[in-house]
Structure formats: C-alpha cells, structure tokens
Amino acid sequence: MKEKEFETFLDKSSIERLRVKLKLENGVLTDLVYQYESFINGKWQSIVRYDCAHGFFHRDTMRPNGDKEKQTIEIGNLKDAARYAEQDLKDRWEWYKEHYVKWIKKMKK
C-alpha cells in the first residue's frame, strides 16, 4: 500500500490550507482524506473534512466546540469522490470559514 500526503495553501497569506492524504493499492485509490484548515487564534483549526471513515464517503463540517455535522455524499467511486472533495474545498473554503467564524462569535455571547 502506498500513501501520499501533501498540503497546499488556498490563499496568498498561507493561513488557509488543504491537507490531503491518499492511500493507493496497485495504483488504485482505496482511501482518502481532504481537510480544509484555517489558522485562527494562533492555531490550525479543522473546518471541513471529506473522508471514508465509517465505511462511506462523507463530509464532516466542524464546529468550534468540537461537534461536527456529518453528511453522506453519494458518489460511485473514490476517484470521483476525490475530485468532488478537492473542487468543493477549493471553491467554497471562504464560505465554510465564514460559517465557522459565525459559530465562534455565537459561542462568545
């Protein structure tokens, strides 16, 4: 089994990143994790993660209090799931961060 791990920044300030972990067997994708993280209040915060934990492809949307919302994503194969996760996070990271920051503000009230 071969594992690939890498990260890429989504912004010019390098405070928004996409971390990726892929597992391949004989060149075939067998597992994946795509995680969007933001550097907030001096540390990296996980905001959205796509993975196949629990035996199915899904998105976890994190809350600052540690809760997460799990949503099943119905996609036929892992190659398409990887494309979907990467594109969604690149296209919508600002929206995800905005909602995460709103949760932080609600918690402070």
Backbone as CSV, one residue per row, in Angstrom:
resi,resn,N_x,N_y,N_z,CA_x,CA_y,CA_z,C_x,C_y,C_z
1,MET,0.838,-1.180,0.000,0.000,0.000,0.000,0.884,1.245,0.000
2,LYS,0.540,2.165,-0.847,1.287,3.408,-0.959,0.435,4.545,-0.411
3,GLU,1.053,5.426,0.355,0.350,6.593,0.888,0.981,7.864,0.355
4,LYS,0.131,8.802,0.014,0.582,10.126,-0.416,-0.046,11.144,0.513
5,GLU,0.769,12.045,1.027,0.267,13.130,1.862,0.871,14.428,1.368
6,PHE,0.040,15.455,1.281,0.542,16.769,0.903,-0.439,17.835,1.357
7,GLU,0.027,19.058,1.352,-0.842,20.186,1.671,-0.571,21.307,0.678
8,THR,-1.593,22.091,0.463,-1.492,23.230,-0.435,-2.253,24.382,0.200
9,PHE,-1.766,25.585,-0.022,-2.440,26.745,0.539,-3.478,27.263,-0.441
10,LEU,-4.587,27.711,0.111,-5.708,28.185,-0.684,-5.721,29.700,-0.829
11,ASP,-4.820,30.372,-0.110,-4.774,31.834,-0.123,-3.328,32.310,-0.212
12,LYS,-3.157,33.590,-0.454,-1.806,34.161,-0.593,-1.109,34.358,0.754
13,SER,-1.871,34.441,1.837,-1.299,34.664,3.167,-0.868,33.369,3.854
14,SER,-1.172,32.240,3.248,-0.823,30.908,3.787,-1.446,30.644,5.156
15,ILE,-2.691,31.102,5.326,-3.406,30.789,6.564,-4.639,29.912,6.292
16,GLU,-4.833,29.552,5.043,-5.924,28.666,4.650,-5.277,27.514,3.878
17,ARG,-5.431,26.294,4.382,-4.754,25.187,3.709,-5.674,23.995,3.496
18,LEU,-5.298,23.227,2.500,-5.959,21.974,2.169,-4.943,20.864,2.403
19,ARG,-5.258,19.971,3.335,-4.395,18.822,3.592,-5.039,17.594,2.961
20,VAL,-4.209,16.803,2.289,-4.713,15.642,1.552,-3.903,14.408,1.938
21,LYS,-4.612,13.307,2.132,-3.975,12.014,2.394,-4.684,10.990,1.516
22,LEU,-3.914,10.315,0.687,-4.461,9.315,-0.237,-3.769,7.974,-0.003
23,LYS,-4.527,6.903,-0.060,-3.966,5.553,0.014,-4.273,4.868,-1.297
24,LEU,-3.237,4.234,-1.864,-3.385,3.532,-3.141,-2.862,2.111,-3.018
25,GLU,-3.550,1.196,-3.680,-3.095,-0.189,-3.795,-3.020,-0.527,-5.267
26,ASN,-1.824,-0.850,-5.714,-1.603,-1.149,-7.134,-2.127,-0.037,-8.034
27,GLY,-1.916,1.201,-7.611,-2.317,2.362,-8.406,-3.783,2.733,-8.309
28,VAL,-4.548,1.993,-7.504,-5.980,2.261,-7.353,-6.231,2.933,-6.004
29,LEU,-6.950,4.037,-6.027,-7.280,4.773,-4.813,-8.185,3.930,-3.918
30,THR,-7.756,3.719,-2.657,-8.531,2.894,-1.731,-9.049,3.671,-0.525
31,ASP,-8.490,4.841,-0.262,-8.941,5.657,0.866,-8.477,7.084,0.639
32,LEU,-9.196,8.028,1.243,-8.835,9.426,1.061,-9.275,10.270,2.245
33,VAL,-8.552,11.375,2.445,-8.945,12.419,3.388,-8.581,13.744,2.735
34,TYR,-9.557,14.634,2.626,-9.351,16.005,2.178,-9.853,16.884,3.307
35,GLN,-8.953,17.692,3.862,-9.337,18.503,5.017,-8.945,19.959,4.814
36,TYR,-9.926,20.843,4.985,-9.678,22.283,4.934,-9.438,22.768,6.357
37,GLU,-8.325,23.498,6.538,-7.957,24.044,7.841,-7.637,25.521,7.700
38,SER,-7.922,26.268,8.765,-7.635,27.700,8.786,-6.852,28.036,10.055
39,PHE,-5.912,28.957,9.938,-5.115,29.385,11.089,-5.879,30.493,11.793
40,ILE,-6.542,30.133,12.887,-7.404,31.049,13.628,-6.945,31.092,15.080
41,ASN,-6.817,32.299,15.609,-6.418,32.483,17.018,-5.137,31.728,17.372
42,GLY,-4.184,31.751,16.448,-2.868,31.188,16.726,-2.708,29.693,16.554
43,LYS,-3.742,29.014,16.014,-3.567,27.576,15.766,-4.420,27.129,14.589
44,TRP,-4.029,25.981,14.013,-4.757,25.420,12.879,-6.045,24.783,13.372
45,GLN,-7.150,25.189,12.751,-8.471,24.664,13.083,-8.999,23.859,11.890
46,SER,-9.444,22.640,12.141,-10.096,21.846,11.099,-11.509,22.380,10.924
47,ILE,-11.876,22.679,9.684,-13.191,23.265,9.422,-14.082,22.300,8.646
48,VAL,-13.558,21.683,7.597,-14.321,20.707,6.812,-13.400,19.557,6.428
49,ARG,-13.943,18.327,6.533,-13.155,17.151,6.154,-14.033,16.198,5.349
50,TYR,-13.491,15.724,4.264,-14.096,14.644,3.484,-13.268,13.397,3.738
51,ASP,-13.934,12.282,3.989,-13.212,11.022,4.143,-14.158,9.844,3.974
52,CYS,-13.591,8.654,4.150,-14.371,7.418,4.004,-14.423,6.645,5.317
53,ALA,-14.117,7.306,6.415,-14.218,6.646,7.710,-15.669,6.188,7.895
54,HIS,-15.883,5.193,8.690,-17.222,4.634,8.940,-17.761,3.872,7.724
55,GLY,-16.907,3.649,6.698,-17.295,2.825,5.574,-18.046,3.511,4.449
56,PHE,-18.119,4.843,4.478,-18.803,5.559,3.400,-18.201,6.956,3.230
57,PHE,-18.314,7.480,2.019,-17.785,8.808,1.710,-18.731,9.854,2.290
58,HIS,-18.148,10.806,3.026,-18.963,11.836,3.661,-18.152,13.093,3.939
59,ARG,-18.887,14.142,4.289,-18.284,15.419,4.680,-18.606,15.663,6.143
60,ASP,-17.571,15.998,6.913,-17.745,16.442,8.292,-17.515,17.948,8.318
61,THR,-18.513,18.680,8.785,-18.378,20.124,8.971,-18.190,20.339,10.466
62,MET,-17.042,20.894,10.839,-16.672,21.026,12.243,-17.283,22.274,12.861
63,ARG,-17.485,22.208,14.145,-17.909,23.353,14.950,-16.789,23.664,15.947
64,PRO,-16.634,24.920,16.315,-15.556,25.287,17.247,-15.629,24.571,18.597
65,ASN,-16.816,24.119,18.992,-16.947,23.425,20.278,-16.607,21.935,20.188
66,GLY,-16.202,21.475,19.003,-15.828,20.071,18.815,-16.907,19.219,18.170
67,ASP,-18.129,19.719,18.129,-19.194,18.992,17.442,-18.919,18.980,15.946
68,LYS,-19.523,18.026,15.243,-19.415,18.010,13.792,-20.709,17.522,13.180
69,GLU,-20.963,18.017,12.002,-22.150,17.619,11.251,-21.689,16.716,10.115
70,LYS,-22.237,15.514,10.062,-21.832,14.523,9.054,-22.887,14.472,7.957
71,GLN,-22.434,14.543,6.704,-23.348,14.453,5.567,-22.803,13.433,4.570
72,THR,-23.591,12.396,4.307,-23.217,11.383,3.319,-23.236,12.002,1.930
73,ILE,-22.216,11.684,1.138,-22.131,12.147,-0.247,-22.189,10.895,-1.122
74,GLU,-23.213,10.803,-1.932,-23.404,9.630,-2.791,-22.637,9.806,-4.098
75,ILE,-21.465,9.170,-4.162,-20.638,9.201,-5.371,-20.159,7.777,-5.623
76,GLY,-20.179,7.371,-6.872,-19.936,5.991,-7.256,-18.561,5.422,-6.966
77,ASN,-17.502,6.221,-7.094,-16.163,5.666,-6.884,-15.254,6.698,-6.224
78,LEU,-14.153,6.229,-5.660,-13.271,7.109,-4.896,-12.558,8.138,-5.760
79,LYS,-12.285,7.795,-7.001,-11.631,8.761,-7.889,-12.529,9.981,-8.085
80,ASP,-13.803,9.757,-8.341,-14.751,10.868,-8.477,-14.962,11.575,-7.141
81,ALA,-14.960,10.824,-6.049,-15.106,11.418,-4.720,-13.937,12.362,-4.423
82,ALA,-12.735,11.957,-4.792,-11.557,12.800,-4.576,-11.678,14.107,-5.361
83,ARG,-12.096,14.006,-6.611,-12.278,15.210,-7.430,-13.327,16.135,-6.813
84,TYR,-14.426,15.536,-6.362,-15.511,16.309,-5.763,-15.023,17.047,-4.510
85,ALA,-14.358,16.321,-3.608,-13.884,16.909,-2.354,-12.910,18.050,-2.615
86,GLU,-11.941,17.820,-3.484,-10.947,18.843,-3.774,-11.590,20.089,-4.380
87,GLN,-12.458,19.892,-5.343,-13.086,21.032,-6.012,-13.990,21.803,-5.058
88,ASP,-14.757,21.089,-4.250,-15.642,21.755,-3.295,-14.850,22.627,-2.326
89,LEU,-13.769,22.086,-1.782,-12.992,22.844,-0.804,-12.278,24.033,-1.447
90,LYS,-11.796,23.877,-2.651,-11.156,24.999,-3.337,-12.164,26.088,-3.693
91,ASP,-13.371,25.675,-4.067,-14.398,26.635,-4.474,-15.089,27.311,-3.291
92,ARG,-15.232,26.585,-2.165,-16.103,27.083,-1.101,-15.433,27.312,0.236
93,TRP,-14.092,27.292,0.305,-13.432,27.433,1.597,-13.806,28.739,2.290
94,GLU,-13.974,29.811,1.528,-14.318,31.098,2.154,-15.691,31.023,2.821
95,TRP,-16.631,30.366,2.160,-17.967,30.202,2.724,-17.914,29.348,3.986
96,TYR,-17.164,28.256,3.950,-17.023,27.399,5.130,-16.405,28.169,6.292
97,LYS,-15.377,28.966,5.999,-14.731,29.723,7.075,-15.689,30.747,7.661
98,GLU,-16.427,31.426,6.811,-17.382,32.429,7.280,-18.360,31.813,8.288
99,HIS,-18.874,30.644,7.992,-19.808,29.980,8.894,-19.126,29.509,10.178
100,TYR,-17.896,29.067,10.076,-17.144,28.648,11.259,-16.917,29.833,12.191
101,VAL,-16.529,30.968,11.620,-16.290,32.182,12.420,-17.586,32.648,13.080
102,LYS,-18.712,32.532,12.383,-20.007,32.870,12.989,-20.275,32.010,14.224
103,TRP,-19.933,30.722,14.145,-20.099,29.848,15.308,-19.231,30.300,16.459
104,ILE,-18.009,30.721,16.173,-17.116,31.227,17.221,-17.755,32.427,17.903
105,LYS,-18.287,33.348,17.121,-18.914,34.555,17.682,-20.130,34.207,18.531
106,LYS,-20.929,33.225,18.113,-22.091,32.800,18.893,-21.657,32.217,20.238
107,MET,-20.544,31.484,20.234,-20.060,30.859,21.461,-19.599,31.896,22.476
108,LYS,-19.118,33.037,21.994,-18.594,34.075,22.893,-19.714,34.882,23.556
109,LYS,-20.915,34.796,23.018,-22.037,35.572,23.589,-22.543,34.965,24.863
